[in-house]
Amino acid sequence: MRTPSREVESVEHDNGNASHPLQLDVDQDQNQINLKISPVPGTAVQTPNVKKSTVIERLRRISKYRIRPTAVQTNGKPSGRGGKGEVVRATFKRNKDARGRRVAAKKLLWNDDEEVQEKFFKELVHEVELLAKLSHKNVVRLIGFVEDFKHQKAWIVLSWEPNGNVREFLASGKWEIPERISLIQDMFNGLQYLHTREPPICHGDLKSLNILVSSSYHAIITDFGSARLMNERIERKVAQNTTRNAGRVQTGDQTTGSSHARVTITVSANQLTFTGPDWTLRWAAPELLVKDEPPSLASDVWSAGWVCWEMMTDRIPFDDIQRDPAIVLNVIEAKLPPIHEDAQLAQVFALCSMMRDCWKFEPENRPQVSQCCKEVEWMPSVPPLGVAPSGTKEPSAPLLLAMANLHSSHNRPEKAAQLLEQIVNNAKSVSKQDVAGALIGLGDVYQDQSRYTDAEKSYTRAQRIYARLGEDMGRADTIQRLGDVYCAQSRYTEAGKLYTRAQKIYSRNRGDLGQANTILGLGQVYTAQARYNEAEESYRRAEEIYTRIGYDQGRATAFRGLGDIYRDQARYNEAEESYRRAEDIYTRIGYDLGRAATFQRLGHVYHAQLKYTEAEESYTRAERIYTRFDEDLSPANTVQRLGHVYSAQFKYTETEEFYTQAEEIYARIGEDIGHANRIRGLVDIYRDQFRYNEAEESYTRTQELFSRLNDDIWDMYLSMVEQT
């Protein structure tokens, strides 16, 4: 069955002066898709004249990696097979008296055709030359090569990684999200190493089958048969002002189990044809499919996004599609899976956002791998643990800490506390560092719940452990967090001293994140003390550090702090701009509570400018977010602010409704000051409507509430009443 041709994209030519339509002609019966490009008259192919060293000369230059054929004994069936060879387990002995070591032998497929042989030899030498230049913990290690062309033998000998490829490994047990993220971090670290070589190295075939898992459960990038040094790359674009000589190239592997092991790409004057199913096609970036470009650093990033998908979901790209034409159509029409709807991925919103960036259609719009590394670095992670023979495992303390961090980031304090208490209660069987880390985590949970006394106790216990262990960075973390507790209680002098102490320790130990956190804390202290110049300088310094280390949540909080000081100084345009920047970052990383707090502050800015419609919209958006979480104080404050907006417009019915809602929340959570203030607000609206009996009743209730508090607070309240 053939579907009609249709225009899907305009392809720009290199001279920038012409744009020609790209047509897709899909023949589903033949499992074939034709990409037709209108040629530009009067142009011709220009092939660079590059002088190449002979294969023999290149082999001599890497002779130190040559291994005698008898030194490698293969054993077992192939553990992997691709379009250019198969990988088998082998034993390598440097000499007959040496102890054998397990290695992987990549046996390249032989072809008797002389023309194909020449290409085969060059590919062997190219891969060995490239691997010989690499040394990184997340990249496969070259042991050597076996070359015996007379006996049709050409092997590349590599380090053996016992846990198979990452797809097989993840299928072998139940792995938690932090363990999967650890493998993703490894993959990006290895890819960053390749992309930052001089010249950069493009892997060209990144997928789960080409990522192994080591004995220490770290990801290792392998299979460099498609890799290239970027200065050797010859650009070949379908949109180039050229007509093409006919050519035929085969790529792919046989891992699908399909009878069609390879995808065939046929290039003629104005047509590019894909035939046959192929795994690699599923990971291919759109420019490789429709513009005939060779793999690039940007196409590696596209593929890395799919590897993230595999590692998190245990699913290959387009697993519900069997035919290549349909896969190609989905890619070039940007019909990609809804990332945020996957239950696993939805737990790590920042990863979803990064994957979405990796899958941007235009290569230049994708992030560089260094940016991806920075982003995944801050996601909760821990290397996987081995699986017991029964297939089960007990979570380690580091894994429990990472899972608790994940729960906290999604505002699930009870679940986080449960895991952290499990570590503390098993203090005798886990390391002191893990116990201290759990106490810090519990302190964070208590602080988020405004349980400041409990938070202080937890941080102090952790500080004592770190002091006994002589761990300065741990001590600094607890001191900085104690500063946060005091700042939240308006004990600004004490908070400032603690931040300064922690900052000195971080400076000695080059703790960038800790320094940024303490500088941010000092900014909050200065803001509360109306020392706005010092506060602005602190927030800007903190933002610079957060940007350098790639910690987006910290950047957003710094921008929010800048918005606060601008608002306090009635610099409303600057305040709005800073809040908007914070909200954009919070949205990208999926931190909804940060978004809610920012919307609330934007409401303050609009309210101060008498922009009541915008204020109402901002407060309402904040309130909607807060109601999704198990939190009461922030929604009460937001509802109260909505009451203020309506009160300023003399909308007494709406004002009474929202003040009453706020009062009920404050009463339920035992927040007496907020409770009393909201009843005080009701006094005002009853008085303005001449409802004096209700006003008097509310005032009496206010007195009763404040009588529970100390005399200073009561006097402050009476003074406020007299002023109004």
C-alpha positions in Angstrom: 0.0 0.0 0.0 1.5 3.3 -1.1 0.5 6.6 0.6 0.5 9.8 -1.3 3.6 12.0 -1.4 3.5 15.0 0.8 5.6 18.0 1.6 7.0 17.9 5.2 9.8 20.4 5.3 11.8 23.0 3.4 15.5 22.2 3.3 17.9 25.2 3.1 20.9 24.9 0.8 24.3 25.9 1.9 24.4 29.0 -0.2 21.4 30.3 1.8 19.7 31.4 -1.4 17.3 28.5 -2.2 14.9 26.4 -0.3 13.4 23.3 -1.8 10.6 21.0 -0.6 11.3 17.6 0.7 8.8 14.9 -0.3 8.1 11.6 1.5 6.8 8.7 -0.6 5.9 5.8 1.8 5.5 2.3 0.5 4.4 0.3 3.5 4.1 -3.0 1.6 7.8 -2.8 0.7 8.7 -1.4 4.1 10.4 1.5 2.2 10.4 5.2 2.5 11.7 7.5 -0.3 12.9 11.0 0.5 12.9 13.0 -2.7 14.8 16.3 -3.0 14.6 18.6 -5.9 18.1 19.2 -7.2 19.5 22.7 -7.9 20.6 23.0 -11.5 24.1 23.9 -12.4 25.8 22.5 -9.3 28.2 19.7 -8.9 29.8 17.5 -6.2 33.2 18.7 -4.9 35.2 15.9 -3.3 38.2 16.9 -1.2 41.5 15.4 -2.3 42.8 14.0 1.0 46.0 12.0 1.1 45.7 9.0 3.3 48.3 6.9 5.0 48.3 3.3 3.9 46.8 0.7 6.2 50.2 -0.9 6.8 51.8 2.4 7.8 49.0 3.1 10.2 49.3 -0.3 11.7 53.0 0.2 12.3 52.3 3.3 14.3 50.0 1.4 16.7 52.2 -1.7 16.8 52.5 -1.6 20.6 48.8 -2.7 20.7 49.4 -5.7 18.4 48.6 -9.1 20.0 49.7 -12.5 18.7 46.7 -14.5 17.5 47.6 -17.4 19.8 47.5 -15.1 22.9 43.7 -14.8 22.7 41.5 -17.8 23.1 37.8 -17.3 22.5 35.3 -19.2 24.5 31.5 -19.1 24.5 28.9 -17.9 22.2 28.8 -14.3 20.9 27.5 -11.9 23.6 26.6 -9.3 21.0 26.4 -8.9 17.2 26.4 -5.9 15.0 26.6 -5.0 11.3 30.4 -5.1 11.3 31.2 -7.9 13.8 30.4 -9.9 16.8 31.7 -9.8 20.4 32.8 -12.9 22.2 34.3 -13.6 25.6 37.9 -14.5 25.4 41.0 -15.2 27.6 44.1 -13.2 26.9 47.6 -14.3 28.0 50.5 -12.0 27.1 52.8 -15.0 27.2 52.5 -18.7 28.1 53.6 -18.2 31.7 51.3 -15.2 32.3 48.0 -15.6 34.1 45.0 -15.4 31.8 42.6 -12.5 32.0 39.1 -12.3 30.7 38.6 -9.9 27.8 36.1 -9.1 25.1 37.1 -9.9 21.5 35.3 -7.9 18.8 35.7 -10.2 15.8 35.1 -8.1 12.6 33.2 -9.8 9.8 35.3 -10.8 6.9 34.4 -10.2 3.2 36.1 -11.7 0.2 35.3 -8.8 -2.0 38.6 -6.8 -2.5 36.9 -3.5 -2.6 35.0 -4.2 0.6 38.2 -5.6 2.2 40.0 -2.3 1.7 37.2 -0.5 3.5 37.2 -3.2 6.2 40.9 -2.8 6.8 40.6 1.0 7.1 37.7 0.7 9.5 39.7 -1.7 11.7 42.7 0.6 11.9 40.5 3.7 12.4 38.7 2.1 15.4 42.0 0.9 17.0 43.7 4.3 16.5 40.8 6.1 18.0 40.5 3.7 21.0 44.2 4.0 21.7 43.7 7.7 22.4 41.0 7.2 25.0 41.3 6.7 28.7 38.2 7.4 30.9 36.3 5.4 33.5 33.1 5.5 31.5 34.7 4.5 28.1 35.7 0.9 27.2 39.5 0.3 27.4 41.5 -1.0 24.5 43.7 -4.0 25.3 45.0 -4.5 21.8 44.2 -5.9 18.4 44.8 -9.2 16.5 45.6 -8.8 12.8 46.1 -11.9 10.6 44.7 -11.0 7.3 46.1 -14.2 5.6 43.8 -16.3 7.8 41.0 -13.8 7.7 41.3 -12.8 11.3 40.9 -9.2 12.6 39.9 -8.7 16.2 39.8 -5.8 18.5 40.5 -6.8 22.1 38.7 -4.8 24.8 38.2 -4.8 28.6 35.5 -7.3 29.7 32.5 -5.8 31.5 30.7 -8.7 33.2 27.2 -7.3 33.6 26.4 -7.1 29.9 24.8 -4.1 28.2 22.7 -1.7 30.1 19.4 -3.0 28.7 20.2 -6.6 29.8 21.4 -5.3 33.2 18.3 -3.3 33.9 16.2 -6.3 32.9 18.0 -8.5 35.5 16.4 -6.9 38.6 14.3 -4.2 40.1 16.3 -0.9 40.1 15.2 2.2 41.9 15.2 5.6 40.1 18.4 6.9 41.8 20.3 3.8 40.5 19.1 4.4 37.0 20.1 8.0 37.2 23.6 7.0 38.3 23.9 5.0 35.0 22.6 8.1 33.1 25.2 10.3 34.8 27.9 7.8 33.8 26.8 7.8 30.2 26.9 11.6 30.0 30.3 11.7 31.7 31.7 9.3 29.1 30.1 11.2 26.3 31.4 14.5 27.6 34.9 13.1 27.6 34.5 12.2 24.0 33.1 15.5 22.9 35.8 17.5 24.7 38.7 15.7 23.1 41.0 17.7 20.8 39.6 17.2 18.2 36.2 16.2 19.5 35.0 12.6 19.0 31.5 11.8 17.8 30.4 8.3 18.8 27.9 8.0 16.0 25.9 5.0 17.3 24.9 5.7 20.9 22.2 3.3 22.3 21.7 1.0 25.2 23.2 -1.9 23.3 26.5 0.0 23.1 26.6 0.9 26.8 28.0 -1.8 29.1 27.8 -2.1 32.9 31.1 -2.8 34.7 31.7 -5.0 37.8 31.4 -1.9 39.9 28.0 -1.1 38.3 29.1 1.9 36.3 28.1 2.6 32.7 30.8 2.1 30.0 30.4 3.4 26.4 31.6 0.9 23.8 31.5 0.1 20.1 33.4 2.8 18.3 33.0 1.4 14.8 30.9 4.4 13.8 33.0 7.0 15.8 34.9 9.7 14.0 37.2 12.6 14.8 35.2 15.7 13.9 38.1 17.3 12.0 37.9 14.3 9.6 34.2 14.8 9.0 33.1 15.5 5.4 29.8 17.3 5.4 27.2 15.6 3.1 23.8 17.4 3.2 20.9 16.5 1.1 20.1 20.2 0.9 23.5 21.0 -0.5 23.5 22.6 -3.9 24.5 19.4 -5.7 23.4 16.5 -7.7 24.5 13.1 -6.3 26.3 10.2 -7.8 24.5 7.0 -7.1 25.8 5.1 -4.1 24.9 2.4 -1.7 25.8 2.0 2.0 24.7 -0.6 4.6 24.6 0.0 8.3 22.9 -1.5 11.3 23.0 -4.6 13.4 21.1 -7.9 14.0 20.0 -7.3 17.5 16.3 -7.0 16.5 16.1 -10.7 15.6 14.6 -9.6 12.3 15.4 -11.4 9.1 16.3 -8.0 7.7 19.5 -7.4 9.6 20.5 -4.0 8.1 19.0 -0.9 6.8 20.0 -0.1 3.3 20.5 3.5 2.3 20.4 4.1 -1.5 21.5 7.5 -2.7 20.8 8.5 -6.3 20.4 11.8 -8.1 17.4 13.0 -6.1 16.3 10.2 -3.9 17.3 8.6 -0.6 15.8 5.2 0.3 15.7 3.3 3.6 14.9 -0.4 3.4 14.7 -3.0 6.2 14.3 -2.7 9.9 17.2 -1.6 12.0 17.7 -0.9 15.7 20.1 2.0 15.1 17.4 3.8 13.0 15.3 4.2 16.2 18.0 6.3 17.9 18.8 8.4 14.8 18.4 12.2 14.9 16.1 13.8 12.2 19.0 15.4 10.3 20.5 12.0 9.7 17.2 10.8 8.3 16.2 13.7 6.1 19.3 15.7 5.3 21.8 12.9 4.7 24.2 14.4 7.2 26.8 12.3 8.9 26.6 11.8 12.7 27.6 14.8 14.8 28.0 15.9 18.4 24.4 17.1 18.3 23.1 13.8 16.9 24.9 12.1 19.8 23.0 14.3 22.2 19.7 13.3 20.5 20.6 9.6 20.9 21.6 10.2 24.5 18.1 11.5 25.2 16.8 8.2 23.9 19.3 6.3 26.1 17.8 8.2 29.1 14.4 7.0 27.9 15.6 3.4 27.8 17.3 3.5 31.2 14.2 5.0 32.9 11.4 3.1 31.2 13.0 -0.2 30.1 11.6 0.5 26.7 13.3 1.0 23.3 12.5 4.0 21.2 9.2 3.6 19.3 8.7 0.2 20.8 5.1 0.2 19.5 6.2 0.7 15.9 7.6 -2.1 13.8 8.1 -0.5 10.4 11.0 1.8 9.5 8.9 4.3 7.4 6.6 4.9 10.4 9.6 5.5 12.7 11.0 8.0 10.2 7.7 9.8 9.9 7.3 10.0 13.7 10.8 11.5 14.1 10.6 14.1 11.3 7.1 15.1 12.4 8.2 15.4 16.0 5.8 12.7 17.2 7.8 11.7 20.2 6.6 10.0 23.4 4.9 12.3 26.1 7.8 12.1 28.5 6.0 13.6 31.5 3.2 11.0 31.3 5.6 8.1 32.1 5.3 7.2 35.8 9.1 6.7 36.3 10.2 9.8 34.4 7.6 12.0 36.0 9.4 11.5 39.3 12.4 13.4 37.9 11.0 16.4 36.1 14.4 18.0 35.5 15.4 14.9 33.6 12.2 15.1 31.5 13.0 18.7 30.6 16.6 17.9 29.7 15.4 15.0 27.4 13.0 17.3 25.7 15.9 19.6 25.0 18.0 16.7 23.6 15.1 16.0 21.2 14.8 19.4 19.7 14.5 19.1 16.0 17.2 21.6 15.0 20.7 20.3 16.0 21.9 23.8 17.0 19.0 24.1 19.5 20.1 21.0 21.5 22.2 21.4 24.6 25.9 20.6 24.6 26.7 17.4 26.6 28.6 19.5 29.2 25.2 21.2 30.0 23.5 17.8 30.3 26.3 16.7 32.7 25.7 19.7 34.9 22.0 19.1 35.0 22.0 15.3 35.8 24.7 15.9 38.5 22.1 17.4 40.8 19.6 14.6 40.4 19.3 12.0 43.3 21.6 9.1 42.4 23.6 6.2 43.8 25.4 3.4 41.9 23.4 0.2 41.6 24.0 -2.7 44.0 24.3 -6.3 42.9 21.3 -8.5 43.0 21.2 -11.5 45.4 20.7 -15.0 43.9 17.0 -14.8 44.9 16.7 -11.7 42.7 16.0 -9.5 45.7 18.2 -7.0 47.6 18.1 -4.8 50.7 18.4 -1.1 49.9 21.7 0.4 51.1 21.8 3.5 53.3 23.0 5.7 50.3 20.1 4.4 48.2 17.7 5.2 51.0 19.2 8.7 51.3 18.8 9.2 47.5 15.2 8.0 47.6 14.4 10.2 50.5 15.8 13.1 48.5 13.6 12.2 45.6 10.5 12.2 47.9 11.4 15.5 49.5 11.8 17.1 46.0 8.2 16.0 45.3 7.0 17.3 48.7 6.3 13.9 50.2 7.8 14.6 53.6 6.3 11.6 55.4 7.8 9.1 52.9 11.1 10.9 53.1 11.1 10.9 56.9 10.3 7.2 57.0 13.3 6.3 54.9 15.6 8.6 56.8 14.4 7.3 60.2 15.1 3.8 59.0 18.8 4.7 58.6 19.0 6.5 62.0 17.3 3.6 63.7 19.9 1.2 62.2 22.8 3.3 63.2 24.8 0.3 64.4 24.8 -1.4 61.0 25.4 1.7 58.7 28.3 4.1 58.5 28.4 7.2 60.7 28.5 9.4 57.6 25.2 7.9 56.4 23.6 8.4 59.8 24.7 12.1 59.8 23.4 12.5 56.3 20.0 11.0 57.4 19.9 13.4 60.3 20.5 16.4 57.9 17.7 15.0 55.7 15.4 14.8 58.7 16.3 18.3 59.7 15.4 19.5 56.2 12.0 17.8 56.4 11.3 19.3 59.8 12.4 22.8 58.6 10.0 22.5 55.6 7.2 21.7 58.1 8.2 24.7 60.3 9.2 22.4 63.1 12.2 24.5 63.9 13.0 23.0 67.3 13.1 19.5 65.8 15.1 20.7 62.9 17.7 22.3 65.2 18.0 19.2 67.2 18.5 17.0 64.2 21.2 19.3 62.6 23.0 19.5 65.9 23.2 15.7 66.2 24.6 15.5 62.7 27.1 18.3 63.5 28.4 16.3 66.5 28.9 13.2 64.3 30.8 15.1 61.7 33.0 16.8 64.4 34.0 13.4 65.7 34.8 12.2 62.2 36.8 15.3 61.4 34.7 16.0 58.3 34.7 19.8 57.8 32.3 19.8 54.9 29.7 17.9 56.8 30.1 20.3 59.7 29.7 23.3 57.4 26.5 21.7 55.9 25.0 21.5 59.4 26.1 25.0 60.4 24.6 26.5 57.2 21.3 24.7 57.8 21.2 25.9 61.4 21.6 29.4 59.9 18.5 28.6 57.7 16.5 27.6 60.8 17.4 30.8 62.7 16.7 32.9 59.6 13.2 31.4 59.3 12.6 32.4 62.9 13.7 36.0 62.3 16.8 35.4 64.4 18.9 37.3 61.9 22.0 38.1 63.9 22.5 34.5 64.9 21.8 33.3 61.4 24.3 35.7 59.9 27.1 34.5 62.3 26.4 30.9 61.3 26.4 31.6 57.6 29.7 33.4 58.0 31.2 30.4 59.9 30.0 27.9 57.3 31.3 30.1 54.4 34.8 30.1 55.8 34.9 26.3 56.0 33.5 26.0 52.5 36.1 28.5 51.2 38.9 26.4 52.7 37.5 23.2 51.1 36.4 24.7 47.8 32.8 23.8 48.4 31.1 25.8 45.6 27.5 24.7 46.4 28.0 25.4 50.1 29.5 28.8 49.5 26.6 29.7 47.2 24.1 28.5 49.8 25.7 30.6 52.6 26.0 33.7 50.4 22.3 33.2 49.5 21.5 32.9 53.2 23.4 36.1 54.0 21.4 37.8 51.2 18.2 36.8 53.0 19.5 38.2 56.3 20.5 41.5 54.7 17.1 41.8 53.0 15.3 41.3 56.3 17.6 44.0 57.8 16.9 46.4 54.9 20.5 46.3 53.9 19.6 46.2 50.2 22.9 46.9 48.6 24.6 44.1 50.5 21.6 41.8 49.8 21.8 42.5 46.1 25.5 41.8 45.9 25.0 38.5 47.8 22.2 37.3 45.6 24.2 38.1 42.5 27.3 36.3 43.8 25.2 33.3 44.7 23.6 33.2 41.3 27.0 33.4 39.5 28.2 30.3 41.5 25.0 28.4 40.9 25.2 29.1 37.2 28.8 27.9 37.0 28.1 24.6 38.7 24.7 24.1 37.0 22.5 24.1 40.0 19.3 25.5 38.6 17.2 25.5 41.7 19.7 27.7 43.5 19.7 30.1 40.5 16.0 30.4 40.7 16.0 31.1 44.4 18.7 33.8 43.9 16.5 35.5 41.3 13.6 35.3 43.7 15.7 36.9 46.4 16.6 39.7 44.0 12.9 40.2 43.3 12.2 40.5 47.0 14.7 43.4 47.5 13.5 45.2 44.4 9.9 44.8 45.6 10.8 46.2 49.0 12.3 49.2 47.3 9.3 49.7 45.0 11.4 48.8 42.0 8.5 46.9 40.6 9.6 46.4 37.0 12.9 44.9 38.1 11.1 42.8 40.7 8.7 41.4 38.1 11.6 40.6 35.8 13.5 38.7 38.5 10.4 36.8 39.6 9.7 35.8 36.0 13.2 34.5 35.5 12.9 32.5 38.7 9.5 31.1 37.6 10.9 30.0 34.2 13.6 28.0 35.9 11.3 26.5 38.5 9.0 25.5 35.6 11.8 23.9 33.7 13.0 21.8 36.6 9.5 21.0 37.8 9.8 22.5 41.3 6.2 23.4 41.8 6.5 24.8 45.3 9.1 27.2 44.0 6.7 28.3 41.3 3.9 28.8 43.8 6.1 31.0 46.0 7.1 33.0 43.0 3.5 33.5 41.8 2.6 34.6 45.4 5.4 37.3 45.2 4.3 38.4 41.8 0.9 38.9 43.3 2.4 41.2 45.9 4.1 43.3 43.1 0.8 43.6 41.2 -1.1 44.4 44.4 1.3 47.2 45.3 0.8 48.7 41.9 -3.0 48.4 42.2 -3.1 45.9 39.3 -5.8 43.9 41.0 -6.6 41.6 38.0 -3.0 40.5 37.6 -2.7 40.1 41.4 -5.7 38.0 41.6 -4.5 35.8 38.8 -1.1 35.3 40.4 -2.4 34.5 43.8 -4.9 32.1 42.3 -2.2 30.2 40.4 -0.2 30.0 43.6 -3.2 28.7 45.6 -3.9 26.0 43.0 -0.4 24.7 43.2 -0.3 24.7 47.0 -3.6 22.8 47.3 -2.0 19.9 45.5 0.5 19.4 48.3 0.2 18.5 51.9 0.9 22.0 53.1 -1.2 24.4 54.9 0.6 27.6 55.9 1.5 28.7 52.3 -2.1 28.2 51.0 -3.4 30.1 54.0 -1.1 33.1 53.3 -2.1 33.0 49.6 -5.8 32.9 50.4 -5.3 35.7 52.8 -3.6 37.8 50.1 -6.6 37.2 47.8 -8.7 38.6 50.5 -6.5 41.7 50.6 -7.0 42.2 46.9 -10.8 42.0 47.1 -10.8 44.2 50.2 -8.9 46.9 48.3 -11.6 46.8 45.7 -14.4 47.0 48.4 -15.6 43.5 47.3 -16.7 42.6 50.8 -18.4 39.3 50.0 -15.3 37.9 48.4 -13.1 39.4 51.1 -15.1 37.8 53.9 -15.0 34.4 52.0 -11.2 34.3 51.6 -10.5 35.7 55.1 -12.7 33.0 56.6 -10.9 30.3 54.6 -7.5 31.6 55.8 -8.8 31.8 59.4 -9.9 28.2 59.3 -6.6 27.0 58.0 -4.6 29.0 60.6 -6.8 27.6 63.3 -6.4 24.0 62.1 -2.6 24.2 62.1 -2.3 26.2 65.3 -0.8 29.3 63.8 -2.2 31.8 66.3 -0.7 35.0 64.9 -2.0 34.3 61.4 -5.4 33.2 62.9 -5.6 36.4 65.0 -4.6 38.6 62.1 -7.3 37.2 59.8 -10.0 37.7 62.5 -8.6 41.2 62.7 -9.2 41.6 59.0 -12.8 40.4 59.5 -13.2 43.1 62.1 -12.3 45.7 59.5 -14.7 44.5 56.8 -17.6 44.2 59.4 -16.9 47.7 60.6 -16.8 49.1 57.1 -20.2 47.6 56.5 -21.6 48.8 59.9 -22.0 45.2 61.1 -20.8 46.3 64.6 -22.0 43.3 66.6 -20.0 40.9 64.3 -17.0 43.3 64.5 -17.1 43.3 68.3 -17.4 39.5 68.5 -14.4 39.1 66.1 -12.4 41.6 68.1 -13.0 39.7 71.3 -11.9 36.5 69.7 -8.7 38.3 68.6 -8.0 39.3 72.2 -8.4 35.7 73.4 -6.0 34.5 70.8 -3.3 37.0 71.6 -3.7 36.5 75.3 -2.0 33.1 74.7 1.0 34.8 73.3 3.6 36.9 75.1 3.1 40.5 76.1 5.5 41.9 73.4 3.4 40.4 70.6 0.2 41.7 72.2 1.6 45.2 72.6 2.7 45.1 68.9 -0.8 44.1 67.9 -2.5 46.9 69.9 -0.1 49.4 68.4 -1.1 48.2 64.9 -4.8 48.5 65.8 -4.3 52.1 67.0 -2.5 53.1 63.8 -5.4 51.8 61.7 
